Amino acid sequence: MRSNRRLRWAAIPVAITLAVVLAGCTQAELHGYLPGFLEGEPPVTNHTERVAGLWVTSWIVLLCVGLLTWGLTLWAIIVYRRRKGQTGLPAQMRYNMPIEIFYTIVPLILVLGFFAFTARDQEIIETQFENPDVEIEVFAKQWAWDFIYADAVNGEDVWSAGIQAQEEEGAPAGTIDQEQLPTLYLPVGADVRIALQSRDVIHSFWVIDFLYKKDMFPGKTNYMSFTPEREGTYAGKCAELCGEYHSLMLFNVKVVSQDEYDAYLQSLADEGNVGDFGDEFSRNATLPGVDAPERVEEGAY
């Protein structure tokens, strides 16, 4: 009885301490130190919170399972250790039905639970907007990015062609010149659908703070739909090893106001970046179902 009273009194300060610690957690801590969250600011996209929630909840469950497993293991090591003077084998048991049911049913419940919540969130995230406010084509290429904004200015496409990351002049070695990186502009609060394609090999479109990436395959178009909810500049990179300069295949995403977005599109049009800039510039002319380019006659230039 005295032991139970002591445990009760010990649990009270532990619970109070835990409540205080959790109440003082920052947004980063509450979301498992994942990027994409700032104190007092909305998540970067409408999907960021969902992805973080699935990640953090999964780790909490797995941590509990790990603590239980290690606790039982240490308990068995201590309680059933060989004591001084003992000889021979310990008492052998053929089976323990409750324990066998436990370690069969509980893992099954965990696996089904992880599958159910993952499938639920995946269905929501992968549902594409049927009538988005903004449609953009992203072409990956060794080792940069091209961005095409559909019907952006006077009903015509405008585009920007990127180059791979360059070192900044006069800066320490390895410092990337951010001004020369390909930059994708997005209007805050708009429903965006992006078509992802590759001009050559397999790449992967990854915006780190979005907590989301999607692969890009030659000859296939993948899509991602989301709503950017916080203005700012977010780093992106290719997340699929794609050749010698894969590490320099970087880009930025700028989420801006609608006025700034419209002004940027107009600047592309003023530069002459208007019209079709699609798959005809890809290197995949020998893929099945793709017409090969016309042969140049011998002696022609």
KEKE-3310 file (N, C-alpha, C; in steps of 0.2 Angstrom, whole numbers, plus 5000, padded with zeros to 4 digits):
npx = (5004:5010:5019:5012:5007:5018:5022:5011:5013:5025:5022:5015:5023:5031:5021:5017:5029:5031:5020:5023:5034:5030:5021:5029:5035:5042:5036:5044:5049:5037:5033:5042:5055:5055:5058:5049:5041:5036:5037:5021:5018:5009:5009:5020:5014:4997:4998:5008:5007:4999:5008:5019:5012:5009:5022:5027:5018:5020:5033:5031:5023:5032:5042:5037:5034:5047:5053:5045:5049:5063:5062:5056:5065:5077:5071:5069:5082:5087:5079:5078:5091:5106:5109:5121:5127:5118:5115:5115:5102:5090:5072:5062:5050:5037:5028:5019:5004:4996:5006:5011:4999:4999:5011:5008:4996:4997:5008:5002:4991:4997:5004:4993:4987:4997:4997:4983:4982:4992:4988:4976:4981:4989:4980:4973:4983:4988:4977:4973:4970:4956:4952:4964:4971:4983:4993:5008:5022:5035:5051:5064:5082:5098:5109:5099:5084:5069:5055:5038:5025:5008:4997:4999:5002:4992:4985:4995:5009:5023:5040:5055:5072:5083:5100:5113:5119:5130:5146:5148:5156:5170:5167:5168:5175:5164:5152:5136:5129:5115:5107:5108:5102:5089:5073:5057:5042:5028:5011:5004:4992:4985:4978:4988:4994:5006:5015:5026:5040:5054:5068:5078:5085:5081:5074:5071:5059:5061:5055:5061:5055:5042:5040:5039:5041:5043:5045:5053:5050:5057:5047:5035:5022:5021:5011:5008:4998:4995:4993:5001:5005:5012:5022:5039:5056:5061:5071:5076:5079:5086:5082:5086:5099:5107:5118:5134:5135:5125:5123:5123:5111:5101:5088:5076:5061:5050:5037:5025:5016:5001:5001:5015:5018:5012:5018:5031:5029:5025:5037:5045:5038:5041:5055:5055:5052:5042:5029:5029:5039:5042:5041:5048:5061:5068:5079:5075:5072:5073:5064:5052:5037:5040:5043:5057:5069:5070:5082:5097:5102:5117:5131:5123:5120)
npy = (4994:5006:5007:5009:5022:5030:5029:5036:5049:5051:5051:5063:5075:5072:5071:5085:5091:5086:5091:5105:5106:5101:5112:5122:5120:5123:5127:5120:5110:5103:5098:5088:5093:5095:5104:5119:5125:5139:5149:5156:5157:5152:5134:5130:5124:5118:5105:5102:5102:5090:5080:5081:5078:5064:5059:5062:5057:5043:5041:5043:5032:5021:5024:5021:5007:5003:5007:4998:4986:4985:4987:4976:4966:4970:4968:4954:4950:4954:4949:4935:4931:4921:4915:4916:4900:4893:4879:4870:4869:4882:4882:4875:4881:4876:4884:4900:4904:4917:4927:4924:4926:4940:4945:4943:4948:4962:4968:4966:4974:4987:4987:4987:4999:5009:5007:5011:5025:5030:5028:5035:5049:5049:5048:5060:5070:5066:5069:5078:5095:5099:5111:5121:5136:5140:5133:5124:5119:5108:5105:5094:5093:5087:5098:5105:5116:5119:5130:5132:5142:5140:5147:5161:5174:5185:5174:5166:5154:5157:5156:5150:5146:5137:5136:5125:5125:5138:5144:5157:5172:5179:5174:5162:5146:5134:5141:5144:5154:5162:5170:5166:5153:5142:5148:5145:5153:5156:5160:5166:5157:5152:5139:5127:5117:5106:5100:5087:5083:5075:5079:5070:5060:5050:5060:5070:5080:5090:5100:5106:5112:5109:5097:5086:5076:5072:5059:5061:5054:5049:5051:5051:5059:5066:5072:5085:5093:5108:5120:5135:5143:5152:5166:5167:5161:5146:5132:5120:5104:5091:5075:5063:5053:5058:5059:5066:5080:5080:5085:5099:5102:5112:5123:5136:5140:5153:5160:5172:5187:5190:5201:5203:5190:5191:5202:5196:5186:5194:5201:5190:5188:5201:5199:5190:5177:5168:5157:5140:5129:5116:5098:5096:5100:5090:5077:5064:5057:5044:5036:5023:5026:5039:5051:5050:5063:5072:5066:5074:5078:5072:5083:5094:5109)
npz = (5000:5004:4995:4983:4986:4986:4973:4967:4972:4966:4953:4951:4951:4940:4929:4930:4926:4913:4907:4907:4900:4887:4884:4882:4870:4854:4838:4829:4837:4841:4829:4826:4823:4810:4794:4787:4796:4806:4821:4825:4812:4797:4790:4777:4765:4761:4764:4772:4786:4788:4783:4792:4804:4802:4801:4814:4823:4820:4824:4838:4841:4837:4846:4858:4857:4855:4868:4876:4871:4874:4888:4892:4888:4896:4908:4908:4907:4920:4930:4927:4927:4929:4946:4960:4963:4957:4945:4930:4918:4916:4921:4908:4896:4886:4879:4880:4879:4881:4879:4867:4859:4861:4856:4843:4839:4842:4834:4822:4823:4824:4811:4802:4807:4803:4790:4787:4791:4783:4770:4770:4771:4760:4750:4751:4749:4736:4728:4714:4709:4700:4693:4694:4700:4695:4683:4680:4671:4674:4669:4671:4669:4665:4671:4678:4679:4670:4669:4665:4663:4661:4649:4654:4651:4642:4637:4633:4635:4646:4650:4659:4658:4666:4673:4679:4697:4701:4707:4719:4715:4722:4735:4749:4744:4737:4740:4734:4721:4724:4716:4703:4702:4696:4697:4704:4703:4714:4717:4733:4742:4731:4721:4715:4702:4697:4683:4681:4672:4663:4654:4651:4660:4675:4687:4702:4710:4723:4736:4750:4762:4759:4763:4754:4740:4722:4710:4693:4678:4662:4648:4655:4664:4679:4693:4705:4717:4727:4739:4742:4757:4764:4762:4755:4752:4747:4748:4735:4727:4717:4720:4716:4711:4697:4689:4685:4690:4699:4712:4710:4705:4709:4715:4718:4726:4726:4735:4733:4733:4724:4715:4714:4708:4696:4690:4689:4679:4668:4666:4661:4649:4643:4641:4630:4632:4627:4622:4615:4625:4627:4627:4616:4616:4623:4626:4624:4611:4607:4614:4616:4605:4603:4590:4580:4577:4561:4549:4545:4529:4521:4520:4523:4532)
capx = (5000:5014:5023:5007:5006:5024:5022:5007:5016:5031:5019:5012:5028:5033:5016:5018:5035:5030:5015:5026:5039:5026:5018:5035:5038:5042:5033:5049:5049:5031:5033:5048:5061:5055:5057:5042:5036:5039:5032:5016:5016:5006:5014:5022:5008:4991:4999:5014:5005:4997:5014:5022:5008:5010:5029:5028:5014:5023:5039:5029:5021:5038:5046:5033:5035:5054:5054:5042:5053:5069:5061:5054:5071:5081:5068:5070:5089:5089:5075:5080:5099:5109:5112:5126:5126:5113:5118:5111:5098:5084:5066:5060:5043:5035:5024:5015:4998:4994:5012:5011:4994:5001:5016:5005:4990:4999:5011:4997:4987:5002:5005:4986:4986:5001:4994:4977:4983:4996:4983:4972:4984:4991:4974:4972:4989:4989:4971:4975:4965:4953:4953:4968:4972:4989:4996:5015:5026:5042:5056:5071:5087:5105:5108:5095:5076:5065:5048:5034:5019:5003:4992:5001:5001:4988:4983:5001:5014:5029:5045:5062:5076:5088:5107:5115:5121:5136:5149:5148:5162:5173:5164:5172:5174:5158:5146:5132:5126:5108:5104:5108:5098:5082:5068:5050:5037:5021:5007:5002:4985:4982:4978:4993:4995:5012:5016:5033:5043:5061:5071:5083:5086:5076:5076:5066:5057:5060:5056:5063:5051:5036:5040:5036:5045:5040:5050:5051:5053:5057:5042:5030:5021:5018:5008:5007:4994:4995:4991:5006:5001:5016:5027:5045:5060:5062:5076:5074:5085:5085:5083:5088:5106:5106:5124:5140:5133:5118:5124:5123:5105:5097:5083:5073:5054:5048:5030:5025:5009:4998:5004:5022:5018:5010:5024:5037:5027:5026:5045:5047:5036:5045:5061:5054:5051:5034:5027:5030:5045:5040:5045:5052:5068:5070:5084:5072:5070:5073:5060:5046:5032:5042:5045:5064:5070:5072:5089:5100:5105:5124:5133:5119:5122)
capy = (5000:5012:5007:5013:5029:5033:5029:5041:5055:5052:5053:5070:5080:5070:5074:5092:5093:5084:5096:5112:5105:5101:5118:5127:5117:5128:5124:5115:5104:5100:5095:5084:5097:5095:5111:5121:5128:5145:5151:5161:5158:5146:5130:5132:5123:5115:5098:5102:5099:5083:5076:5081:5074:5057:5057:5063:5051:5037:5040:5042:5025:5017:5025:5017:5000:5002:5007:4992:4980:4986:4987:4969:4963:4971:4965:4947:4949:4955:4945:4928:4930:4915:4918:4912:4894:4889:4875:4867:4873:4884:4878:4876:4881:4874:4890:4904:4907:4924:4931:4923:4930:4947:4947:4941:4953:4969:4970:4966:4980:4992:4987:4989:5006:5013:5007:5015:5032:5032:5028:5041:5055:5049:5049:5067:5073:5064:5071:5083:5100:5099:5117:5125:5143:5141:5127:5125:5113:5108:5100:5093:5091:5087:5097:5111:5115:5124:5131:5134:5144:5139:5153:5165:5181:5186:5167:5162:5152:5160:5151:5152:5141:5137:5133:5122:5130:5141:5147:5165:5175:5182:5171:5156:5140:5130:5145:5145:5160:5161:5174:5162:5147:5143:5150:5144:5158:5154:5165:5163:5156:5150:5132:5126:5110:5106:5094:5086:5079:5075:5080:5066:5054:5051:5065:5070:5087:5090:5106:5103:5114:5107:5090:5082:5076:5067:5058:5063:5049:5051:5049:5050:5065:5065:5079:5087:5099:5110:5128:5138:5147:5157:5169:5166:5158:5139:5128:5114:5101:5085:5070:5056:5053:5059:5060:5069:5086:5080:5089:5106:5103:5115:5128:5140:5142:5159:5161:5179:5190:5189:5206:5201:5185:5194:5206:5192:5183:5200:5202:5185:5190:5206:5196:5186:5170:5167:5152:5133:5127:5109:5092:5095:5101:5085:5072:5057:5056:5037:5032:5020:5030:5046:5051:5052:5069:5070:5065:5079:5076:5073:5089:5100:5112)
capz = (5000:5005:4988:4978:4988:4984:4966:4965:4973:4961:4946:4950:4948:4933:4925:4929:4922:4906:4904:4906:4894:4881:4883:4880:4864:4849:4832:4826:4842:4841:4822:4826:4821:4803:4791:4785:4801:4810:4826:4823:4805:4794:4787:4770:4761:4764:4765:4776:4793:4787:4782:4799:4809:4801:4803:4822:4827:4819:4828:4845:4842:4837:4852:4864:4855:4857:4875:4879:4870:4878:4895:4894:4887:4902:4914:4908:4909:4927:4934:4926:4927:4933:4952:4962:4966:4952:4940:4925:4914:4920:4919:4901:4895:4879:4876:4884:4875:4881:4877:4859:4856:4862:4851:4836:4837:4843:4828:4816:4824:4822:4804:4799:4808:4799:4783:4786:4791:4777:4764:4771:4770:4753:4745:4751:4746:4729:4724:4710:4708:4693:4690:4698:4698:4692:4680:4678:4669:4677:4666:4674:4664:4668:4678:4680:4678:4666:4672:4660:4666:4656:4648:4659:4649:4636:4635:4630:4640:4647:4653:4661:4657:4671:4673:4686:4702:4700:4713:4719:4714:4728:4741:4750:4740:4738:4741:4728:4719:4724:4711:4697:4703:4693:4703:4702:4707:4715:4721:4739:4743:4725:4720:4710:4700:4693:4679:4681:4667:4663:4647:4649:4664:4680:4692:4708:4712:4730:4739:4757:4767:4758:4766:4749:4733:4717:4705:4686:4673:4655:4644:4659:4667:4686:4695:4712:4718:4733:4740:4746:4762:4767:4757:4757:4748:4749:4744:4731:4724:4714:4725:4713:4708:4690:4685:4688:4693:4703:4718:4708:4702:4714:4713:4723:4725:4729:4736:4733:4732:4717:4711:4712:4703:4689:4688:4686:4673:4663:4665:4657:4642:4640:4639:4624:4634:4626:4617:4617:4627:4630:4627:4609:4618:4627:4623:4624:4605:4605:4618:4612:4604:4601:4583:4580:4573:4554:4547:4541:4523:4521:4517:4524:4538)
cpx = (5004:5018:5018:5007:5012:5024:5017:5010:5022:5028:5017:5017:5031:5028:5016:5023:5034:5025:5018:5031:5035:5023:5023:5038:5037:5038:5038:5049:5043:5030:5039:5054:5061:5055:5050:5038:5040:5034:5028:5015:5013:5011:5015:5016:5002:4992:5005:5012:5003:5003:5018:5018:5009:5017:5029:5024:5017:5029:5037:5027:5027:5042:5043:5035:5043:5056:5051:5046:5059:5068:5059:5061:5076:5078:5069:5078:5091:5085:5077:5087:5101:5112:5117:5124:5121:5117:5113:5107:5092:5077:5064:5053:5042:5032:5021:5010:4997:5000:5012:5005:4996:5005:5014:5000:4993:5003:5007:4993:4991:5003:4999:4985:4990:4999:4988:4978:4988:4992:4979:4975:4987:4986:4973:4977:4989:4982:4973:4969:4963:4954:4957:4969:4978:4991:5003:5018:5033:5046:5062:5075:5094:5108:5105:5088:5074:5058:5044:5027:5013:4998:4993:5000:4998:4986:4989:5006:5020:5034:5051:5066:5082:5095:5108:5119:5129:5139:5149:5155:5164:5171:5169:5170:5168:5152:5142:5129:5119:5104:5104:5105:5092:5077:5061:5046:5030:5017:5004:4994:4981:4983:4983:4994:5001:5013:5024:5035:5051:5063:5076:5083:5081:5079:5070:5065:5056:5061:5056:5057:5043:5035:5037:5041:5041:5045:5048:5055:5053:5051:5035:5029:5018:5015:5008:5003:4994:4993:4997:5003:5006:5022:5034:5049:5062:5066:5073:5080:5082:5087:5084:5094:5105:5112:5129:5139:5127:5118:5123:5116:5100:5092:5080:5065:5052:5040:5029:5017:5007:5001:5011:5023:5017:5015:5030:5035:5027:5033:5047:5044:5039:5052:5061:5053:5044:5034:5029:5037:5045:5045:5049:5059:5071:5075:5081:5069:5069:5068:5054:5040:5033:5045:5052:5064:5072:5080:5091:5104:5113:5126:5129:5121:5117)
cpy = (5006:5013:5011:5020:5033:5034:5035:5048:5056:5054:5060:5075:5078:5072:5081:5094:5092:5089:5103:5111:5105:5108:5123:5125:5122:5124:5118:5109:5100:5096:5090:5087:5097:5103:5112:5124:5133:5147:5157:5162:5151:5141:5132:5130:5119:5108:5097:5099:5092:5078:5075:5077:5067:5055:5057:5058:5044:5036:5040:5035:5020:5018:5021:5010:4999:5002:5000:4986:4980:4985:4979:4965:4964:4968:4957:4946:4949:4950:4937:4927:4924:4918:4913:4906:4890:4885:4872:4872:4876:4881:4880:4876:4880:4880:4894:4907:4914:4928:4930:4926:4938:4949:4946:4947:4960:4971:4970:4972:4987:4993:4990:4997:5011:5013:5011:5022:5034:5033:5033:5047:5055:5051:5057:5071:5072:5066:5078:5088:5099:5105:5122:5132:5144:5134:5128:5118:5114:5103:5100:5091:5091:5094:5104:5110:5121:5124:5135:5136:5145:5145:5159:5173:5182:5179:5163:5160:5156:5155:5154:5146:5142:5134:5130:5127:5132:5144:5154:5167:5179:5179:5165:5150:5136:5135:5146:5152:5159:5164:5170:5155:5148:5144:5149:5149:5155:5159:5162:5163:5153:5142:5131:5118:5110:5099:5093:5081:5080:5075:5074:5059:5055:5056:5065:5077:5087:5097:5105:5105:5112:5100:5085:5082:5071:5066:5060:5058:5051:5048:5048:5057:5063:5072:5079:5093:5101:5118:5131:5143:5152:5159:5168:5163:5151:5135:5122:5111:5094:5080:5063:5057:5052:5060:5064:5075:5086:5084:5097:5107:5106:5121:5131:5140:5148:5160:5168:5181:5189:5195:5205:5195:5187:5198:5202:5189:5188:5201:5196:5186:5195:5204:5192:5179:5168:5161:5145:5132:5121:5104:5091:5097:5096:5081:5065:5056:5049:5033:5029:5025:5037:5046:5054:5059:5067:5070:5071:5076:5077:5079:5095:5102:5116)
cpz = (5000:4998:4983:4980:4986:4976:4963:4966:4968:4954:4945:4948:4941:4928:4924:4925:4915:4903:4903:4900:4888:4879:4881:4874:4859:4843:4829:4830:4841:4834:4821:4822:4813:4800:4789:4790:4805:4815:4824:4816:4802:4791:4780:4765:4765:4766:4770:4783:4793:4787:4789:4804:4808:4803:4811:4825:4826:4823:4836:4846:4842:4843:4858:4863:4857:4864:4879:4878:4874:4885:4896:4893:4893:4908:4914:4910:4916:4931:4933:4925:4931:4940:4955:4965:4962:4947:4936:4922:4918:4918:4912:4901:4888:4876:4881:4879:4875:4878:4869:4856:4856:4856:4843:4834:4837:4837:4822:4817:4822:4814:4800:4801:4804:4792:4782:4786:4785:4771:4764:4769:4763:4748:4745:4747:4738:4725:4721:4709:4700:4689:4694:4696:4694:4689:4678:4676:4671:4673:4669:4669:4668:4666:4681:4679:4674:4669:4667:4663:4661:4656:4653:4657:4642:4633:4632:4636:4640:4651:4655:4661:4662:4669:4679:4690:4700:4707:4713:4719:4720:4735:4742:4745:4742:4740:4734:4727:4719:4718:4704:4697:4699:4699:4700:4707:4708:4719:4727:4739:4736:4724:4714:4708:4695:4689:4679:4676:4666:4655:4646:4653:4670:4685:4698:4710:4719:4733:4747:4762:4765:4761:4760:4743:4729:4712:4698:4682:4666:4652:4648:4663:4674:4688:4702:4712:4725:4733:4744:4750:4765:4762:4760:4751:4751:4745:4741:4728:4721:4719:4722:4709:4701:4686:4688:4692:4697:4709:4717:4705:4707:4711:4719:4721:4729:4729:4737:4732:4725:4713:4709:4707:4696:4686:4685:4680:4667:4661:4660:4650:4639:4638:4633:4626:4634:4621:4620:4619:4630:4629:4620:4610:4622:4623:4622:4617:4603:4609:4614:4611:4603:4594:4584:4575:4566:4553:4543:4535:4523:4517:4519:4531:4541)
residu = (MET:ARG:SER:ASN:ARG:ARG:LEU:ARG:TRP:ALA:ALA:ILE:PRO:VAL:ALA:ILE:THR:LEU:ALA:VAL:VAL:LEU:ALA:GLY:CYS:THR:GLN:ALA:GLU:LEU:HIS:GLY:TYR:LEU:PRO:GLY:PHE:LEU:GLU:GLY:GLU:PRO:PRO:VAL:THR:ASN:HIS:THR:GLU:ARG:VAL:ALA:GLY:LEU:TRP:VAL:THR:SER:TRP:ILE:VAL:LEU:LEU:CYS:VAL:GLY:LEU:LEU:THR:TRP:GLY:LEU:THR:LEU:TRP:ALA:ILE:ILE:VAL:TYR:ARG:ARG:ARG:LYS:GLY:GLN:THR:GLY:LEU:PRO:ALA:GLN:MET:ARG:TYR:ASN:MET:PRO:ILE:GLU:ILE:PHE:TYR:THR:ILE:VAL:PRO:LEU:ILE:LEU:VAL:LEU:GLY:PHE:PHE:ALA:PHE:THR:ALA:ARG:ASP:GLN:GLU:ILE:ILE:GLU:THR:GLN:PHE:GLU:ASN:PRO:ASP:VAL:GLU:ILE:GLU:VAL:PHE:ALA:LYS:GLN:TRP:ALA:TRP:ASP:PHE:ILE:TYR:ALA:ASP:ALA:VAL:ASN:GLY:GLU:ASP:VAL:TRP:SER:ALA:GLY:ILE:GLN:ALA:GLN:GLU:GLU:GLU:GLY:ALA:PRO:ALA:GLY:THR:ILE:ASP:GLN:GLU:GLN:LEU:PRO:THR:LEU:TYR:LEU:PRO:VAL:GLY:ALA:ASP:VAL:ARG:ILE:ALA:LEU:GLN:SER:ARG:ASP:VAL:ILE:HIS:SER:PHE:TRP:VAL:ILE:ASP:PHE:LEU:TYR:LYS:LYS:ASP:MET:PHE:PRO:GLY:LYS:THR:ASN:TYR:MET:SER:PHE:THR:PRO:GLU:ARG:GLU:GLY:THR:TYR:ALA:GLY:LYS:CYS:ALA:GLU:LEU:CYS:GLY:GLU:TYR:HIS:SER:LEU:MET:LEU:PHE:ASN:VAL:LYS:VAL:VAL:SER:GLN:ASP:GLU:TYR:ASP:ALA:TYR:LEU:GLN:SER:LEU:ALA:ASP:GLU:GLY:ASN:VAL:GLY:ASP:PHE:GLY:ASP:GLU:PHE:SER:ARG:ASN:ALA:THR:LEU:PRO:GLY:VAL:ASP:ALA:PRO:GLU:ARG:VAL:GLU:GLU:GLY:ALA:TYR)
# end
